[in-house]
Amino acid sequence: MKLAWGERADLFLDSHRTVPQVALSTGFQFRFPTLSEALSDLLGPHPIPIAQLMQEASSK
């Protein structure tokens, strides 16, 4: 990605922890509060739980 995007690749490759504080403080509830729930909805059932796959990927 760095070859194609140069310095802009950092937008995709660096970790960003964001919290929608204003939305949460006003009582907004997300349909899928976690990434694994959203991915499961998008990708359908998977033989290995999405959360387990994400955990394995983050430990590498």
C-alpha positions as CSV (number, residue, x, y, z in Angstrom):
1,M,0.0,0.0,0.0
2,K,2.8,2.4,0.7
3,L,4.1,2.1,-2.8
4,A,0.7,3.0,-4.2
5,W,-0.5,5.5,-1.6
6,G,2.8,6.9,-0.2
7,E,2.3,8.7,3.1
8,R,-1.5,8.4,2.8
9,A,-1.2,4.7,3.4
10,D,-0.7,5.5,7.1
11,L,-4.4,6.4,7.2
12,F,-5.2,2.7,6.5
13,L,-2.3,1.0,8.2
14,D,-2.0,2.9,11.5
15,S,-4.3,2.1,14.3
16,H,-6.9,4.6,15.3
17,R,-9.1,4.3,18.3
18,T,-12.2,6.4,17.9
19,V,-15.2,6.7,20.2
20,P,-18.4,8.5,19.0
21,Q,-18.7,10.3,22.3
22,V,-21.4,12.8,21.3
23,A,-23.6,10.1,19.7
24,L,-23.2,7.8,22.8
25,S,-23.9,10.6,25.2
26,T,-27.2,11.4,23.5
27,G,-28.3,7.8,23.9
28,F,-27.7,6.6,20.3
29,Q,-27.5,2.8,20.1
30,F,-25.6,1.2,17.3
31,R,-27.2,-1.7,15.5
32,F,-23.9,-3.6,15.6
33,P,-21.9,-2.3,18.6
34,T,-18.8,-4.4,17.8
35,L,-16.8,-5.0,14.7
36,S,-17.3,-8.8,15.0
37,E,-21.1,-8.3,15.0
38,A,-21.0,-6.1,12.0
39,L,-18.8,-8.5,10.1
40,S,-21.0,-11.4,11.0
41,D,-24.0,-9.6,9.6
42,L,-22.1,-8.7,6.4
43,L,-20.4,-12.0,5.8
44,G,-23.0,-14.4,7.3
45,P,-22.3,-17.4,9.4
46,H,-18.7,-18.5,9.5
47,P,-17.4,-21.8,10.9
48,I,-14.8,-19.9,13.0
49,P,-16.3,-17.0,15.1
50,I,-15.2,-13.7,13.7
51,A,-14.0,-12.5,17.1
52,Q,-11.7,-15.5,17.3
53,L,-10.3,-14.7,13.8
54,M,-9.7,-11.1,14.8
55,Q,-8.0,-12.2,18.1
56,E,-5.7,-14.5,16.2
57,A,-4.8,-11.8,13.7
58,S,-4.0,-9.3,16.4
59,S,-1.7,-11.7,18.2
60,K,0.5,-12.1,15.2
